[in-house]
């Protein structure tokens, strides 16, 4: 691999400029997009409310929408210990949420603050992917190109601006991968004295990864499969050290394993919701593209309908479809060249540790029995990172040619264009069920003396909407199994937002007319 270009001043300047652009995007318009359903759950857990309390404490009288935001704010009554107990009833690992609690105690609980933590954490992915590139390829050039691609990746920007743990998951996957390879090298004669210290550091990264998200365990398991392959299925000292260190990290995580078993409320059943093979393949293609080019830039409607599994048809008249095809071709070409030119160990590590195990565990059930696990981008972060590393390898291999520089300029330019559009938008595909909240709020805000009715079990979705509606908009949350309903007088227009079917039925049975006025946003108008 030719590396002379990496020493040139213009190339170094180019990498620095791309990194600065990526950093700028991460902190631009942090509060611009809808604070969606999952982010509402982040704030409520950090504030000390578990899912049951969040619903049970919902006001049942008419209130201002903003009244719901009290469940998003820290109070002296719900201290750090209560916040941990609230986390113990969820399906998520606690590390990010503990950091968020500390962060909010220091700087407040505004949207900019809560999302700002994820943005700051995302910056640590740059040195981590550089370190992994050094351990994997012994090439600073690949490390620099990997950082540049990650900096302006539309996918990584989306989760760098979301108050969830997924930017931290990117960091811990990269960190544990680099630490693992670093520890493996300590078994060489020249590094044998540092072996124990390196494997201890790796064990710490295992615990950090698991405390960030349980799916990180797939990558950790992949390290072992990779070692079995490269060690030719021999029970070597390197494999023993991996097992001991990984078990040490798993033991450190064991208290939360107990929490998952005893108190966890499980992962939402929506991930197993069946979708057609055509939708499955379309989403895989969209996910593949979104590392470098996000097709949402060419569409106003949401590309991912997670709730119904019926995605919109992209059509062939939109030019972004053809750009997506070009990007996919470049990615496939990069994968092919990487497989042909990279060392066996690099190939095995990428394909087994970062891609293979995650793809098998999430993708195979989707193909065999149906589901959409492998189409949810935040669950397959390891695969995104693997593809970025393979593309960076290809760019480094071809960088002294016109085609290599052109490909680098093309992908980075596309990324910058997408990132600019993302920072200016008020919603994006990763907001899933809350994608249309801005349109719903606009309809409600235009009404005279509006009242919005919803189910109390949908309080998180109503809370998401509360950040967008005017202060004078009133809310009435209805409890379950109501035999009858009487809509209060004195309101100009009455809306129903995201109702369960039983609420619709009760409204109809009490001689009200209910009409759906925003199909995908699930907004209804009620009249006598």
C-alpha positions in Angstrom: 0.0 0.0 0.0 1.4 3.4 -1.0 1.5 5.8 1.8 3.5 8.8 0.6 0.4 11.0 0.1 -0.3 10.9 3.9 2.8 13.0 4.5 1.7 15.8 2.1 0.6 19.1 3.7 -2.5 19.4 1.5 -3.7 15.9 2.4 -3.2 16.6 6.2 -5.1 19.9 5.7 -7.9 18.1 3.8 -8.4 15.6 6.6 -8.4 18.3 9.3 -10.9 20.4 7.4 -13.2 17.4 6.9 -13.0 16.6 10.7 -13.8 20.2 11.6 -16.8 20.1 9.2 -18.0 16.9 10.9 -17.6 18.4 14.4 -19.4 21.5 13.3 -22.4 19.5 12.0 -22.6 17.6 15.3 -23.3 20.7 17.3 -25.5 22.5 14.7 -29.2 22.9 15.4 -29.2 20.3 18.1 -32.8 21.2 19.1 -34.0 21.5 15.5 -35.5 18.0 15.1 -38.5 16.5 16.9 -37.6 15.1 20.4 -39.0 11.7 19.5 -40.5 8.9 21.5 -37.3 7.1 22.5 -35.6 10.4 23.5 -38.6 11.1 25.7 -38.0 7.8 27.4 -34.3 8.8 27.9 -35.3 11.9 29.8 -38.0 10.2 31.8 -35.7 7.4 33.0 -32.8 9.8 33.8 -35.3 11.9 35.7 -36.3 8.9 37.8 -39.5 7.6 36.2 -39.8 4.0 35.1 -42.3 3.1 32.3 -45.1 2.1 34.7 -44.8 5.3 36.8 -44.6 7.4 33.6 -48.1 6.1 32.6 -49.6 5.9 36.1 -48.7 9.5 37.0 -50.1 10.8 33.8 -52.6 13.7 34.5 -56.2 12.6 33.8 -57.7 16.1 33.9 -57.3 18.8 31.2 -53.8 20.3 31.3 -51.5 22.3 29.1 -49.4 20.1 26.9 -46.2 21.4 28.5 -47.3 19.9 31.9 -46.0 16.6 30.6 -42.5 17.9 30.5 -42.2 17.8 34.3 -41.5 14.1 33.8 -38.5 15.1 31.7 -36.8 17.3 34.3 -34.7 16.5 37.4 -36.2 17.2 40.8 -34.7 16.8 44.3 -37.3 14.2 45.2 -36.1 11.8 42.5 -32.4 11.6 43.1 -29.6 9.6 41.5 -30.6 6.4 43.3 -34.2 6.6 42.1 -32.9 7.2 38.6 -30.9 4.0 38.7 -33.9 2.1 39.9 -35.9 3.5 37.0 -33.2 2.3 34.6 -33.3 -1.2 36.2 -36.8 -1.7 34.8 -35.8 -1.0 31.2 -34.2 -3.1 28.5 -31.2 -0.8 28.2 -27.8 -1.0 29.7 -27.2 1.9 32.1 -23.8 3.5 31.2 -25.1 6.2 28.9 -28.0 7.1 31.1 -25.8 7.4 34.2 -23.6 9.8 32.2 -26.7 11.6 31.1 -27.9 12.0 34.7 -24.6 13.6 35.7 -24.6 15.7 32.6 -28.1 17.0 33.2 -27.3 17.8 36.9 -24.4 19.9 35.7 -26.0 21.7 32.8 -29.8 21.4 32.9 -32.3 19.3 31.0 -33.0 21.2 27.8 -33.0 19.4 24.5 -29.6 21.0 23.5 -28.1 19.7 26.7 -29.4 16.2 26.5 -28.4 15.8 22.8 -25.2 17.6 23.4 -23.9 14.8 25.5 -24.3 12.3 22.6 -22.6 14.8 20.3 -19.6 15.1 22.6 -19.4 11.4 23.1 -19.4 10.9 19.3 -16.1 12.8 19.0 -14.3 10.0 20.8 -15.1 7.7 17.8 -12.4 9.6 15.8 -9.3 8.6 17.8 -10.9 5.1 18.3 -11.3 4.3 14.7 -7.8 5.7 14.0 -6.4 3.4 16.6 -8.3 0.4 15.2 -7.0 1.2 11.7 -3.4 1.2 13.1 -3.9 -2.1 14.9 -5.7 -3.7 11.9 -3.7 -2.4 9.0 -0.6 -0.7 10.5 -1.5 2.3 8.3 -2.0 5.9 9.4 -3.3 6.7 6.0 -6.2 4.3 6.4 -6.8 5.7 9.9 -7.0 9.3 8.6 -9.4 8.3 5.8 -11.5 6.3 8.3 -11.8 9.4 10.5 -12.8 11.6 7.5 -15.5 9.1 6.3 -16.9 8.8 9.8 -16.9 12.6 10.4 -19.3 13.3 7.5 -21.2 10.0 7.6 -25.0 10.9 7.6 -25.7 7.9 9.8 -23.2 8.7 12.5 -24.4 12.3 12.5 -28.0 11.3 13.1 -27.1 9.3 16.2 -24.5 11.9 17.3 -27.5 14.3 17.6 -29.9 11.9 19.4 -30.3 11.6 23.1 -29.7 7.8 23.2 -26.7 5.5 23.7 -25.9 4.8 20.1 -23.0 7.2 19.6 -21.5 5.7 22.8 -22.0 2.2 21.3 -20.0 3.2 18.2 -17.2 4.4 20.5 -17.1 1.3 22.7 -17.2 -1.1 19.7 -14.3 0.7 18.1 -12.4 0.9 21.5 -12.9 -2.8 22.4 -11.9 -3.9 18.9 -8.7 -1.9 19.0 -7.9 -3.0 22.5 -8.5 -6.7 21.6 -6.1 -6.6 18.6 -3.6 -4.7 20.7 -3.8 -7.3 23.4 -3.4 -10.1 20.9 -0.2 -8.5 19.7 1.1 -8.7 23.3 1.5 -12.4 22.9 4.4 -11.7 20.5 7.9 -12.2 22.0 8.7 -8.5 21.8 5.5 -7.5 23.8 5.1 -10.5 26.2 5.9 -8.4 29.3 2.9 -6.2 28.7 0.5 -9.0 28.1 -1.4 -9.0 31.4 -1.9 -5.2 31.4 -3.2 -5.2 27.8 -5.7 -8.0 28.4 -6.9 -6.2 31.6 -7.5 -3.1 29.5 -9.4 -5.2 27.0 -11.5 -6.7 29.8 -12.4 -3.1 30.9 -13.5 -2.3 27.3 -15.7 -5.4 27.3 -17.5 -4.2 30.4 -17.9 -0.7 28.9 -19.3 -2.2 25.7 -21.8 -4.4 27.6 -22.8 -1.5 29.9 -23.5 0.6 26.8 -25.7 -1.9 25.0 -26.3 -5.7 25.2 -25.9 -6.0 21.4 -22.2 -5.1 21.9 -21.9 -8.6 23.2 -22.2 -9.9 19.6 -19.0 -8.1 18.7 -17.2 -9.4 21.8 -18.3 -13.0 20.9 -17.1 -12.4 17.4 -13.6 -11.7 18.7 -13.5 -15.3 20.0 -14.7 -16.8 16.7 -12.1 -14.7 14.9 -9.4 -16.1 17.2 -10.5 -19.6 16.7 -10.2 -19.2 13.0 -6.8 -17.5 12.9 -5.4 -19.9 15.6 -6.6 -22.8 13.4 -8.9 -24.0 16.2 -6.1 -24.6 18.6 -6.5 -23.9 22.3 -3.6 -21.4 22.4 -2.5 -19.0 25.1 -3.9 -16.1 23.1 -7.3 -17.8 23.1 -7.1 -18.6 26.8 -6.3 -15.0 27.6 -9.2 -13.8 25.5 -11.6 -16.1 27.3 -10.4 -15.1 30.7 -10.4 -11.3 29.9 -13.9 -11.5 28.3 -15.3 -13.5 31.2 -13.8 -10.8 33.5 -15.7 -8.1 31.6 -18.8 -10.2 31.6 -18.5 -10.8 35.3 -18.3 -7.0 35.8 -21.6 -6.7 33.8 -23.2 -9.6 35.8 -25.2 -7.3 38.1 -27.0 -5.8 35.2 -27.6 -9.3 33.7 -29.5 -10.1 36.8 -31.5 -6.9 36.4 -32.4 -7.9 32.9 -33.6 -11.3 34.0 -35.6 -10.1 37.0 -36.8 -6.6 36.1 -36.4 -6.1 32.4 -39.5 -5.4 30.4 -38.0 -6.9 27.2 -37.4 -5.5 23.8 -40.4 -4.2 21.9 -42.3 -6.8 19.9 -42.2 -4.4 16.9 -38.7 -5.7 16.0 -40.3 -9.1 15.1 -43.1 -7.6 13.1 -43.1 -9.3 9.7 -42.2 -7.3 6.6 -42.0 -8.5 2.9 -38.7 -9.6 1.4 -38.9 -6.7 -1.0 -39.1 -4.2 2.0 -36.3 -6.1 3.8 -33.9 -5.8 0.8 -34.9 -2.2 0.2 -34.1 -1.3 3.8 -30.7 -3.2 3.6 -29.9 -1.1 0.5 -30.9 2.1 2.2 -28.9 1.2 5.3 -25.9 0.4 3.1 -26.2 3.8 1.4 -26.8 5.8 4.5 -23.2 5.4 5.7 -22.2 7.8 2.9 -25.4 9.1 1.3 -28.8 9.3 2.9 -31.7 8.9 0.4 -34.0 10.7 2.8 -32.6 14.0 1.3 -34.8 13.4 -1.8 -38.1 12.6 0.0 -40.5 14.4 2.2 -42.2 11.2 3.5 -40.5 8.8 5.9 -38.6 6.1 4.2 -39.0 3.6 7.1 -42.5 2.8 8.3 -41.5 0.7 11.3 -45.0 0.6 12.7 -46.7 -1.1 9.8 -43.7 -2.5 7.9 -45.2 -1.0 4.7 -42.5 1.4 3.4 -43.0 4.0 0.7 -42.1 3.0 -2.8 -39.0 5.0 -3.9 -39.8 5.0 -7.6 -37.3 5.5 -10.4 -38.0 9.2 -11.2 -36.1 10.5 -8.3 -32.4 11.2 -9.0 -31.3 10.3 -5.5 -32.2 6.7 -6.3 -29.5 6.6 -8.9 -27.0 8.2 -6.6 -27.9 5.5 -4.1 -27.2 2.9 -6.7 -23.8 4.4 -7.5 -22.9 4.5 -3.8 -23.9 0.9 -3.4 -21.7 -0.1 -6.4 -18.7 1.8 -4.9 -19.3 0.0 -1.6 -19.5 -3.4 -3.2 -16.4 -2.6 -5.2 -14.6 -1.6 -2.0 -15.6 -4.8 -0.3 -14.3 -6.8 -3.3 -11.0 -5.0 -3.4 -10.6 -5.3 0.3 -11.2 -9.1 0.2 -8.6 -9.4 -2.6 -5.9 -7.2 -1.2 -6.1 -7.1 2.6 -4.3 -9.6 4.8 -6.1 -12.7 5.9 -6.2 -11.6 9.5 -7.7 -8.2 8.6 -10.3 -9.9 6.4 -11.2 -12.4 9.1 -11.5 -9.7 11.8 -13.8 -7.5 9.7 -16.0 -10.3 8.4 -16.3 -12.3 11.6 -16.1 -9.9 14.5 -17.8 -6.8 13.0 -20.1 -8.2 10.4 -20.7 -11.9 10.6 -22.0 -12.5 14.1 -24.2 -9.5 14.1 -25.6 -10.3 10.6 -26.3 -13.9 11.5 -28.0 -13.1 14.8 -30.2 -10.3 13.5 -30.5 -11.0 9.8 -31.0 -14.7 9.6 -34.2 -14.7 11.8 -35.6 -11.9 9.5 -35.1 -14.1 6.4 -36.3 -17.3 7.9 -39.2 -16.3 10.2 -39.8 -12.7 9.4 -39.0 -9.5 11.3 -37.2 -6.2 10.9 -34.3 -6.6 13.4 -31.6 -6.3 10.8 -33.2 -3.2 9.2 -32.9 -1.0 12.3 -29.7 1.0 11.7 -28.9 1.5 15.4 -28.8 -2.3 15.9 -26.2 -2.9 13.2 -23.6 -0.2 14.0 -20.8 -2.7 14.0 -21.6 -3.5 10.3 -21.6 0.2 9.4 -18.1 0.6 11.0 -16.8 -2.4 9.2 -17.9 -1.1 5.8 -16.3 2.3 6.6 -13.1 0.6 7.3 -13.2 -1.4 4.1 -14.0 1.7 2.1 -11.1 3.6 3.8 -8.8 0.7 2.9 -9.9 0.9 -0.7 -9.4 4.7 -0.9 -5.9 4.3 0.7 -5.0 1.6 -1.8 -6.1 3.8 -4.8 -5.3 7.2 -3.3 -2.4 7.9 -5.7 -4.6 7.4 -8.7 -7.2 9.7 -10.3 -10.0 7.2 -9.6 -9.0 6.8 -5.9 -9.0 10.6 -5.3 -12.2 11.0 -7.3 -14.0 8.3 -5.2 -12.8 9.9 -2.0 -13.9 13.4 -3.1 -17.3 12.0 -4.3 -18.1 10.1 -1.1 -17.0 12.9 1.2 -18.9 15.5 -0.8 -22.1 13.4 -0.7 -21.7 13.1 3.0 -21.3 16.8 3.5 -24.3 17.6 1.4 -26.4 15.0 3.4 -25.1 16.3 6.7 -26.0 19.8 5.8 -29.6 18.8 4.9 -29.9 16.7 8.1 -28.9 19.7 10.4 -31.4 21.9 8.7 -34.4 19.5 8.7 -37.0 19.3 11.4 -37.4 15.5 11.2 -35.6 12.5 9.6 -36.1 8.8 9.1 -34.5 7.8 12.4 -37.4 9.5 14.3 -39.6 6.6 13.0 -43.0 6.9 14.8 -42.5 10.6 15.5 -41.5 11.6 12.0 -44.7 13.5 11.2 -45.1 15.2 14.6 -44.1 18.6 13.1 -46.9 18.3 10.6 -49.4 17.2 13.3 -48.3 20.1 15.5 -48.8 22.6 12.7 -52.4 21.4 12.1 -53.1 21.7 15.9 -51.4 25.1 16.2 -53.6 26.5 13.4 -56.8 25.6 15.2 -58.8 27.9 17.5 -58.8 26.8 21.2 -57.7 23.3 20.4 -58.1 20.3 22.7 -56.1 17.1 22.0 -57.2 13.8 23.4 -55.0 10.7 23.6 -54.6 7.5 25.7 -52.7 7.8 28.9 -50.7 4.8 27.8 -49.4 7.0 24.9 -48.0 9.6 27.3 -44.5 9.4 25.8 -45.9 10.2 22.3 -47.9 13.1 23.7 -44.8 14.3 25.5 -42.9 14.3 22.2 -45.6 16.4 20.7 -45.6 18.8 23.7 -42.3 20.3 22.5 -43.9 21.4 19.2 -47.4 22.6 20.1 -48.3 26.2 21.2 -48.5 26.9 25.0 -52.3 27.4 24.8 -53.0 23.9 23.4 -54.8 21.7 26.0 -54.4 17.9 26.5 -56.8 15.3 27.9 -55.4 11.8 28.5 -58.0 9.1 28.8 -57.5 6.0 30.9 -58.0 2.5 29.7 -61.3 0.7 29.4 -63.6 3.7 29.6 -67.2 2.6 29.1 -68.2 6.1 28.0 -66.8 9.5 27.1 -68.0 13.0 27.2 -65.9 15.5 25.4 -65.7 18.9 27.3 -67.4 21.9 25.9 -65.8 25.3 25.3 -63.1 24.2 22.8 -63.0 25.4 19.2 -61.6 22.1 17.7 -61.0 18.7 19.3 -58.4 16.3 18.0 -57.4 12.8 18.9 -53.7 11.9 18.7 -52.4 8.4 18.2 -55.5 6.7 19.8 -55.8 3.0 20.5 -58.7 1.4 18.7 -60.8 1.1 21.9 -60.7 4.9 22.3 -61.9 5.4 18.7 -64.7 2.9 19.3 -65.9 4.6 22.5 -65.9 8.0 20.8 -68.1 6.6 18.0 -70.4 4.8 20.4 -71.1 8.1 22.1 -72.4 9.7 18.9 -69.4 11.7 18.0 -68.0 11.9 14.4 -64.3 11.1 14.2 -62.3 11.7 11.0 -58.7 11.0 10.3 -57.0 14.1 9.0 -53.4 13.0 9.0 -53.0 9.4 8.1 -49.3 8.8 8.9 -49.3 11.2 11.8 -52.3 9.4 13.3 -54.3 12.6 14.0 -58.1 12.6 14.1 -60.7 15.4 14.3 -63.8 14.9 16.5 -67.1 16.6 16.0 -70.6 16.2 17.5 
